[in-house]
């Protein structure tokens, strides 16, 4: 008879190492929220807010204008709190400060807002429309 061996088999150790590797990869992907990702979220959200404000303006017949504020931005012509008025993160800033008219006319003219990361100024995205089509997010090549 052989005495009982203590310890783990190679297969058991490989399974534990594989589980730890998979868990580490999952945590790494979950924590990925760089300034570029946050800027992309803010840009997509602002484009959707523009379209929502544009639709509300056309439905009500009331002119709506987007403008920057010290706390974020505002939609003049809509009731307070009808749409969000802050950036998702503290790292986003709009470069151009000209107000953006959003309606009530169906054609609003060419509009553009450039969002930029404060911590990484080379990262910038453009939210633009030609006036007839919806606002879209576009990358700005350096």
Backbone as a ProteinNet text record, in pm:
[ID]
protein_1_A
[PRIMARY]
XXXXXXXXXXXXXXXXXXXXXXXXXXXXXXXXXXXXXXXXXXXXXXXXXXXXXXXXXXXXXXXXXXXXXXXXXXXXXXXXXXXXXXXXXXXXXXXXXXXXXXXXXXXXXXXXXXXXXXXXXXXXXXXXXXXXXXXXXXXXXX
[TERTIARY]
80.8	0	86.8	35.6	106.7	50.2	135.2	83.3	6.5	-92.2	-172.8	-84.2	-91	-8.7	-85	-11.6	-71.5	-39.7	-129.3	-104.9	-208.2	-183.7	-276.3	-214.1	-299.4	-250.3	-225	-151.3	-121.7	-250.4	-343.1	-470.6	-548.1	-552.6	-623.3	-559.1	-427.6	-359.1	-385.3	-385.6	-413.2	-554.9	-650.2	-789.3	-798.7	-734.2	-737	-670.3	-557.4	-489	-576.6	-644.3	-732.5	-849.1	-907.4	-1019.3	-972.1	-856	-802.7	-775.2	-721.5	-692.7	-821.3	-923.5	-1052	-1114.2	-1110.2	-1165.7	-1088.7	-958	-875.5	-906.6	-923.3	-957	-1093.6	-1188.9	-1322.2	-1319.5	-1244.6	-1232.7	-1162.3	-1060.5	-989.7	-1079.7	-1162.8	-1255.8	-1365.2	-1409.4	-1514.2	-1462.8	-1336.9	-1280.8	-1237.1	-1241.6	-1201.1	-1303.1	-1270.6	-1354.5	-1263.3	-1184.9	-1086.6	-1155.1	-1075.2	-1129.7	-1187.9	-1132	-1186.1	-1324.7	-1341.5	-1471.5	-1575.6	-1537	-1629.3	-1664.1	-1566.2	-1591.8	-1687.9	-1668.7	-1759.5	-1901.7	-1914.9	-2048.8	-2114	-2036.5	-2091.8	-2133.7	-2055.3	-2087.8	-2213.9	-2223.8	-2343.9	-2467	-2450.5	-2562.5	-2605.9	-2509	-2544.1	-2614.9	-2570.7	-2638.6	-2783.1	-2805.2	-2941.9	-3024.1	-2962.5	-3033.4	-3070.9	-2980.9	-3012.6	-3134.7	-3137.4	-3250.5	-3379.7	-3370.7	-3488.9	-3540	-3450.3	-3489.9	-3545.5	-3486.6	-3534.8	-3677.3	-3703.2	-3837.9	-3938	-3898.9	-3989.3	-4018.4	-3919.6	-3939.1	-4036.1	-4019.2	-4109.3	-4251	-4265.1	-4398.6	-4471.5	-4397.9	-4462.2	-4465.4	-4379.1	-4372.3	-4292.7	-4227.8	-4150.1	-4002.4	-3938.3	-3795.4	-3713.3	-3619.8	-3529.8	-3386.9	-3306.3	-3166.8	-3080.4	-2971.9	-2875.6	-2763.2	-2722.1	-2610.4	-2531.5	-2406.1	-2321	-2349.9	-2334.1	-2345.4	-2222.1	-2195.9	-2080.7	-2092.7	-2214.1	-2233.8	-2240.6	-2257.2	-2271.1	-2332.1	-2462.8	-2532.2	-2680.3	-2754.2	-2897.2	-2969.4	-3096.1	-3183.5	-3286.6	-3262.3	-3356.3	-3479.8	-3597.1	-3722.7	-3792.9	-3721.2	-3781.3	-3798.8	-3895.3	-3911	-3784.5	-3755.9	-3638.9	-3650.3	-3543.5	-3540.8	-3598.1	-3641.2	-3696.8	-3588.4	-3467.6	-3353.1	-3235.4	-3143.3	-3024.7	-2946.2	-2876.3	-2802.5	-2659.1	-2606.3	-2468.4	-2399.8	-2266.9	-2188.3	-2186.4	-2161	-2152.6	-2031.3	-1922.3	-1800.4	-1748.8	-1647.6	-1588.7	-1477.3	-1451.2	-1339.4	-1382.8	-1511	-1562.1	-1587.2	-1548.5	-1573.8	-1608	-1695.5	-1728.1	-1636	-1574.1	-1478.8	-1546.5	-1645.1	-1709.9	-1829	-1847.8	-1949.5	-2070.8	-2080.3	-2194.5	-2320.1	-2432.3	-2558.2	-2599.8	-2669.2	-2713.4	-2866.1	-2922.6	-3068.7	-3117.1	-3223.3	-3271.5	-3414.1	-3473.2	-3607.4	-3685.8	-3809.6	-3902.6	-3906.8	-3830.5	-3832.5	-3774.4	-3826.5	-3774.9	-3628.6	-3588.8	-3450.5	-3386.3	-3280.4	-3221.3	-3088	-3036.6	-2905.7	-2795	-2677.4	-2562.8	-2524.6	-2511.2	-2474.4	-2361	-2276.9	-2163.5	-2120.5	-2090.7	-2033.9	-1916.6	-1804.4	-1686.4	-1666.2	-1662	-1634.4	-1489.4	-1428.1	-1287	-1264.4	-1165.3	-1125.1	-1032.7	-1058.6	-974	-837.2	-835.3	-708.7	-623.6	-687.2	-614.9	-669.4	-621.2	-676.9	-673.2	-590.1	-585.3	-709.6	-784.1	-906.4	-1024.4	-1084.7	-1197.3	-1294.3	-1421.8	-1527.1	-1618.8	-1673.2	-1764	-1905.4	-2001.1	-2143.1	-2197	-2245.6	-2280.5	-2402	-2466.1	-2575.7	-2566.1	-2621.5	-2629.9	-2758.9	-2841.3	-2966	-3088.5	-3074.2	-3186.5	-3175.8	-3054.9	-3033.6	-3011.5	-3019.7	-2996.2	-2851.1	-2831.4	-2697.1	-2621.4	-2494.9	-2410.5	-2279.3	-2215	-2085.3	-1978.5	-1880.9	-1773.8	-1640	-1544.4	-1410.6	-1339	-1250.6	-1171.7	-1030.5	-982.3	-847.5	-746.9	-636.2	-536.7	-465.4
-116.6	0	125.1	222	349.9	443.6	521.6	618.6	729	786.8	893.3	1015.7	1066.8	1181.5	1309.6	1408.3	1537.2	1634.1	1729.6	1829.8	1821.8	1899.7	1908.1	1843.9	1797.6	1741.6	1856.6	1829.5	1931	1980.9	1891.9	1929.8	2026.6	2002.3	2091.6	2230.1	2235.3	2364.2	2439.8	2368.7	2434.1	2490.3	2418.5	2467.2	2594.6	2599.1	2718.3	2836	2814.1	2922.5	2973.7	2886.1	2928.2	3011	2970.3	3046.5	3185.1	3193.9	3324.5	3412	3354.8	3432.3	3486.5	3404.9	3449.2	3557.7	3541.8	3642.7	3773.9	3767.8	3889.2	3962	3888.5	3950.4	4017.7	3952.2	4011.8	4140	4142.3	4263.8	4373	4337.6	4436.2	4502.2	4424.1	4481	4563.2	4521.4	4595.2	4730.2	4739.6	4863.9	4958.4	4915.7	4999.3	5110.6	5228.4	5345.3	5465.8	5463.4	5567.7	5699.1	5802.3	5932.4	5929.2	5847.2	5836.5	5773.7	5668.7	5603.7	5700	5775.4	5871.6	5982.6	6026.1	6129.1	6076.6	5951.3	5890.8	5881.3	5845.3	5838.2	5975.9	6077.4	6213.1	6261.1	6230.4	6273.5	6204.6	6074	6001.3	6049.9	6075.5	6124.2	6263.3	6352.5	6487.3	6483.5	6397.2	6384.8	6339.7	6244.7	6198.8	6309.4	6386.5	6497.9	6605.1	6632.1	6727.6	6681.8	6554.6	6503.4	6507	6477.8	6482.8	6626.4	6720.4	6861.5	6911.7	6867.1	6906.2	6855.2	6731.5	6674.2	6745.5	6774.8	6845.7	6986.5	7051.9	7185.6	7183.7	7087	7077.5	7043.1	6957.2	6916.9	7031.6	7111.9	7219.8	7351.8	7366.1	7491.5	7598.7	7563.5	7658.2	7649	7761.8	7756.9	7701.6	7614.1	7556.6	7585.8	7624.2	7658.8	7592.5	7526.8	7465.9	7563.5	7576.9	7665.3	7608.1	7648.8	7606.5	7689.6	7627.7	7695.9	7659.2	7730.9	7694	7551.4	7503.1	7369.1	7261	7297.6	7200.3	7265.4	7247.2	7304.5	7317.4	7388.3	7408	7409.8	7371.9	7376.9	7485.8	7605.8	7716.2	7688.7	7708.6	7684.8	7559.2	7472.5	7351.4	7371.3	7304.2	7315.9	7269.1	7331.7	7293.5	7147	7073.5	6931.5	6839.6	6894.9	6810.3	6721.3	6772.8	6697.3	6717.8	6622.6	6639.7	6764.6	6822.2	6945.8	6939.2	6818.3	6801	6693.9	6703.5	6600.7	6476.6	6362.2	6238.1	6237.7	6297.2	6301.4	6442.6	6461.1	6594.1	6622.5	6530.7	6543.6	6595.3	6625.8	6667.6	6817.3	6879.7	7021.4	7043.8	7140.8	7178.1	7292.4	7279.3	7381	7508	7494.8	7615.2	7650.3	7776.5	7819	7882.5	7877.4	7937.2	7855.7	7921.8	7848.5	7773.2	7661.3	7577.5	7583.3	7646.1	7645.7	7508.1	7458.7	7322.8	7318.8	7428.1	7423.9	7547.7	7552.7	7447.8	7418.8	7493.5	7469	7331.3	7263.8	7131.3	7135.1	7242.4	7259	7365.4	7328.2	7420.6	7478.6	7441	7488.8	7401.3	7416.5	7336.3	7374.8	7274.3	7296.3	7202.1	7245.6	7163.5	7200.2	7098.4	7115.8	7019	7067.2	6983.2	6959.1	6831.6	6794	6750.5	6786.6	6756.7	6706.5	6620	6570.6	6673.5	6709	6805.9	6745.4	6620.7	6557.4	6518.8	6492.2	6456.6	6540.3	6663.8	6756.5	6707.4	6609.1	6557.6	6477	6432.2	6355.1	6451.1	6448.2	6536	6465.7	6495.1	6440.7	6554.1	6542	6642.4	6585.4	6662.2	6628.8	6728.7	6680.2	6772.2	6723.6	6820	6793.3	6892.7	6853.7	6947.7	7027.8	7001.3	7074.3	6992.8	6895.6	6810.3	6672.1	6620.7	6486.2	6494.6	6381	6380.9	6415.2	6454.7	6479.8	6346.6	6350.2	6232	6266.6	6164.7	6181.6	6144.6	6232.1	6211.7	6228	6145.7	6162.3	6275.5	6340.8	6448.3	6395.8	6391.8	6341.7	6452.8	6414.5	6515.6	6576.3
0	0	0	-78.8	-84.9	19.3	78.1	174.7	100.7	164.6	104.9	80.1	-45.1	-79.1	-48.6	-5.3	25.2	-87.9	-112	-215.1	-326.5	-429.3	-541.6	-664.8	-752.7	-878	-975.6	-1078.9	-1180.1	-1246.3	-1270.4	-1332.2	-1243.4	-1116.4	-1024	-1023.2	-1023.1	-1025	-1154.9	-1268.1	-1397	-1401.8	-1345.4	-1343.3	-1260.1	-1144.8	-1059.2	-1128.9	-1193.9	-1265.2	-1379.5	-1451.1	-1560.7	-1507.7	-1396	-1337.3	-1295.2	-1234.4	-1192.4	-1314.1	-1421.6	-1542.8	-1605.6	-1611.6	-1669.2	-1582.9	-1452.7	-1362.3	-1372.5	-1382.1	-1395.2	-1525.5	-1632.8	-1761.4	-1754.2	-1690.3	-1676	-1596.3	-1488.1	-1407.1	-1486.1	-1561.9	-1643.1	-1746.5	-1812.8	-1910.8	-1843.3	-1726.5	-1655.6	-1607.7	-1575.8	-1523.5	-1635	-1758.7	-1871.7	-1892.2	-1846.8	-1866.6	-1881.4	-1984.8	-2007.5	-2043.5	-2053.4	-2089.8	-2230.8	-2320.9	-2457.2	-2454.8	-2373.9	-2364.1	-2307	-2204.8	-2143.9	-2242.6	-2320.1	-2421.2	-2527.9	-2570	-2668	-2613	-2487.2	-2425.6	-2419.9	-2378.8	-2373.1	-2511.5	-2613.7	-2749.9	-2800.4	-2780.8	-2824.8	-2749.2	-2621.4	-2539.2	-2584.5	-2613	-2657.5	-2792.7	-2883.5	-3012.8	-2991.9	-2901.8	-2873.2	-2806.4	-2716.9	-2652.5	-2754.4	-2848.4	-2955.1	-3034.3	-3070.1	-3147.6	-3066.3	-2938.1	-2851.5	-2839.6	-2816.7	-2806.2	-2938.7	-3047.6	-3180.1	-3203	-3164	-3178.9	-3089.1	-2965.8	-2874.3	-2925.7	-2984.2	-3038.6	-3156	-3244.8	-3360.6	-3316.4	-3214.9	-3169	-3099.5	-3023.1	-2947.4	-3022.9	-3123.6	-3197.5	-3125.2	-3015.8	-2936	-2976.2	-3002.9	-3036.9	-2920.2	-2951.5	-2850.5	-2893.6	-2795.5	-2820.6	-2714.4	-2756.4	-2663.8	-2641.5	-2515.2	-2483.6	-2366.7	-2358.4	-2248	-2125	-2008.4	-1879.6	-1797	-1688.6	-1604.2	-1546.6	-1525.5	-1470.6	-1577.9	-1702.8	-1810.7	-1933.5	-1950.7	-2065.7	-2031.9	-2117.5	-2095.3	-2228.4	-2223.7	-2340.5	-2315.4	-2368.6	-2353.7	-2437.8	-2380.2	-2450.2	-2402.3	-2331.7	-2274.6	-2124.4	-2064.3	-1919.3	-1846.7	-1733.7	-1654.6	-1614.1	-1635.9	-1600.5	-1707.5	-1820.6	-1926.8	-1987.4	-1993.8	-2044.7	-1950.3	-1945	-1859.1	-1898.3	-1800.7	-1824.6	-1773	-1759.1	-1713	-1796.8	-1804.8	-1871.2	-1783.1	-1842.6	-1765.4	-1673.7	-1716.9	-1636.4	-1625.9	-1542.4	-1524.1	-1623.2	-1714.8	-1807.9	-1945	-1963.8	-2094.5	-2095.6	-2206.2	-2226.1	-2373.6	-2399.7	-2538.1	-2578.6	-2695.2	-2739.9	-2788.6	-2872.9	-2925.3	-2835.5	-2811.9	-2716.5	-2783.5	-2915.3	-2983.6	-2954.8	-2925.3	-2903.4	-3029.9	-3010.6	-3122	-3128.7	-3232.4	-3247.3	-3293	-3230.2	-3258.6	-3312.5	-3340	-3396.2	-3361.5	-3400.8	-3440.5	-3590.3	-3670.5	-3814.1	-3844.8	-3948	-3983.7	-4030.3	-4097.3	-4141.5	-4053.9	-3985	-3887.6	-3931.6	-4044.6	-4088	-4030.5	-4085.4	-4042.5	-3899.6	-3812.6	-3672.4	-3635.8	-3542.6	-3501.4	-3359.9	-3279.5	-3146	-3135.9	-3085	-3068	-2919.1	-2880.7	-2741.8	-2731.6	-2619.5	-2600.2	-2458.1	-2442.9	-2311.8	-2247.2	-2120.6	-2051.5	-2022.3	-1976.7	-1938.6	-2059.7	-2173.2	-2295.5	-2411	-2426.4	-2525.9	-2670	-2700.6	-2837.9	-2871.9	-2770.6	-2793.7	-2810.8	-2928.6	-2957.3	-3052.1	-3035.6	-3121.8	-3164.3	-3285	-3340.2	-3343.5	-3294.5	-3307.2	-3409	-3523.3	-3631.3	-3708.9	-3775	-3867.8	-3982.8	-4096.1	-4207.8	-4201.4	-4102.8	-4083.8	-4117.7	-4206	-4243.8	-4180.3	-4173.8	-4117.8	-3966.8	-3897.6	-3752.4	-3717.4	-3593.9	-3543.3	-3536.7	-3575.9	-3569.9	-3500.9	-3446.8	-3382.9	-3484.4	-3500.7	-3597.2	-3527.4	-3565.7	-3510	-3581.9	-3509.9	-3567.7	-3583	-3706.5	-3727.9	-3699.2	-3632.4	-3593.5	-3711.3
[MASK]
++++++++++++++++++++++++++++++++++++++++++++++++++++++++++++++++++++++++++++++++++++++++++++++++++++++++++++++++++++++++++++++++++++++++++++++

